Amino acid sequence: MLLNIIITLIIVGVLLWLINTYLPMDAKIKSILNIVVVIAVIIYLVRLLGLI
């Protein structure tokens, strides 16, 4: 279970880094995308750990 969490976080982090680095977008759109991804990952972790 812990290994799945770590792999998921690494994949999400790399994908977010690739999007932020190589996709030309406005800075506001990038920041909104970053916030949405972070909130989604937090909700995923909370559900996975059974806190909700």
PyMOL commands that set and color helices and strands:
alter all, ss='L'
color gray80, all
select helices_A, chain A and resi 2-22+27-48
alter helices_A, ss='H'
color red, helices_A
deselect
rebuild
show_as cartoon
